[in-house]
Amino acid sequence: MYRFLLTPRWLAVGAFVVLAVVVCVFMGTWQLSRFEFRVDQHRDAKSSQAHAAEQKPVPLGGVLPDTRAEVPSDASGRRVTATGRYDAAHQLLVPDRRLDGRDGYYVLTPLRLDGGAALPVVRGWLPGTVPASGSTGAVPAAPSGEVTVTGALQYPETAGSNGVPTAPGGLPAGQLGIISAASLVNLLPYPVYNGWITATDAAAPLKSVPPVAPPNSGLDLKAFQNLGYTGQWFVFAGFVVFMYFRLARREAEARADAELGLLPPSGPGAGPGTGAGAAAGSAAHVA
């Protein structure tokens, strides 16, 4: 009944089906491996952060020797200390930041170090919307004089990561959308370190901002996209197999009907009155 599957045409169809299934399974497996990689990366990042939080603070120079240095891959969340003076004149507010399920904003004050460069310090978080420019009392003043700040070192932010708005541009003066040296270079009149810190002890009413995981190390939208693509590729593989067997069955039924004379003639002159046998055959086929 299914001997036609050995004909050249159906052998070609079968080879195409096998190739398509192999490609779909390969792509689905690859997407699944990417998801598992992101899960492992997320687990490692959590473990590294917990380990970094347990370590004693180290001087900033031991991790970031100068403004040209990049934050090391294993230094996210590492507690560091820095001594300098807050530049309250260039303080910036970072809107649209959530903490404990509430909307608010960060208070970022540059800390001028002995060499003249500045380390961005998020002194804390406040609830609500950013106050209007020139208002007083809403944001606590930064300490004056020389201070030593302890905080968790963070990677430069990028749009869309760790709660950063995807389009933070067009902000009023005195506000900042993304915390990074690239976004601060045109706002501050002195060199800026590539990393930034979130102060461990925030003065009330400021709340300390917990450190976040490094970029591309969390279970973000990309990770679940990989998982979704995994399911899609496996569904495609199953659909290809289903269609192959569906077409093969239809071909077998059509050939069986033709052998029994149940198919209406298709040559010239064929019509509704071709014969009672054809009509009966058609009725039997419908039944």
Disulfide bonds with the S-S distance in Angstrom:
none
